[in-house]
Amino acid sequence: MAAASGSDCGRRRPESNDAGSKWLDAHYDPVANIHTFSSCLALADLHGDGEFKLVVGDFGPGGQQPRLKVLKGPTVLTESPLPALPAAAATFLMEQHEPRTPALALASGPCVYVYKNLRPYFKFSLPPLPPNPLEQDVWNQAKEDRIDPLTLKEMLEDIREKAEVPLSVQSLKFLQLELSEMEAFVNQHKSKPIKRQTVITTMTTVKKNLADEDAISCLVLGTESKELLVLDPEAFTVLSKMSLPSVPVFLEVSGQFDVEFRLAAACRNGTVYILRRDSKHPKYCIELSAQPVGLVRVHKILVVGTTQDSLQGFTHKGKKLWTVPMPAAILTMSLLEQRSRGLHAVMVGLANGEVRIYHDKALLNVIRAPDAVTSLCFGRYGREDNTLIMTTRGGSLIIKILKRTAVFAEWGGEAGPPPAQSTKLNMPRKTRLYVDQTLREREAGTAMHRAFQTDLYLLRLRAARAYVQALESSLNPVSASAREPLKLHAVVQGLGPTFKLTLHLQNTSTARPIVGLLVCFLYNEGLYALPCAFFKVPLLVPGLNYPLETFVESLSDKGSSDVIKVLVLREGQSAPLLSAHINMPASEGLAAA
């Protein structure tokens, strides 16, 4: 890397953060013409000489052919064309024989190209998919000249709109042709068999049976046909096949394939699915509020970047832990692993030219680039252990080296959870009664749930009946009539034997006053006496509270109490508009006497 730092003396370097930056500017090439994503970058010792190279799957913008580039330091070591756009690049050990040099796998179109010592070694093609039977029948009719090209086009368009199985490439190309070109295309392709081929959307690796750094790894492929394939590293046969509800775009795997592993797949439907070794279908599901733009696993936490400019952390069971908003749109994400200090962090490239480094939700460092960063890769490059490689939207190549004395500290403004949150609670020990109840709930869980549902339905039925009865008999303090919207509540004051009873009556309408109301008291005449048990109510202006006062005399010498019913009626009607039941207190004055 010493040569890298001295080869671009005359070129403008990106601006450094400050004088105390944790990074050394090793190389900056604004005309490197490298256009790629983080999934198409890989670092590996491809020749076994201790010199780590950079593998780049270049998209070849501006109509250029995609290319596989291998860089040593700042210079391009080798360059070879690719038949299609690259989807992902990965390095892995495929055998135990010496020398232990890793192989390079590059996913492009429906194939995985495997290189050893930078020479083509093996080409794996995805197994073809069964064609649509309706499409096959239509082409057979065209082969026997029973339909003309125009009819063939109409039938294929109808199949494309209604069928669940997509059309083959041959039919899709035919539908794009002009009318004058159709007949020649049909004559050329009608004798060829219909083939439907899927393509690779993402790729990663998983250790086969050991967790060691130099252990054999298997390739894991995500395809456009909503499938995940695990390949044998030696024979390149399909070891396992898993199905997903949507097309995977990002993959993260932990564990060993022969022992136990967890696979997280972020898909185009805005969902992250979690699979395990013994499951052919997703075991857990994380529904995101926006489309994912990146997926990184840090220990047992899945960090997902979304199009809502936010970074979210989840457990492997789908529980959301935290959310961090970003100042700009997320373009790329990658893992930063500093093994000398045991640091695992997430690097996030933003559209405003910043590269932010997070440990959980705490911000550790910000790097500012001259252009928006589209790909990130951190690891050993050349003979430097902690090297950060970035490519920008304009095709620039930026290489930075982390200082050996650099220590990442959490910024105060982005602090994580309080220390009290990590304090373990002193949980009581499980008693014998708790264990017995748990066993009982396991054995009779269904019966207990049914009994609970039955009681819940009965409770709802009784509550509904009581509500209907209250409406029919006006046993509620708020009127249910839209013509006389009234509200009533009562207050009892005093110790006895004389009580002051105040009724608060209110017209709750917005603009219409109410007249012609009566108030009637129903009570036990052997216990209570009222000066007036029936009186008229004055005009009620909307919104005002009218206190109506009267006195109640307790006649019982034993301190007995009863209920006094208050009815509000309309003149000429027997059914009350609303009512209230007043539970009178015991007369303490008589009891004391």
Disulfide bonds with the S-S distance in Angstrom:
none
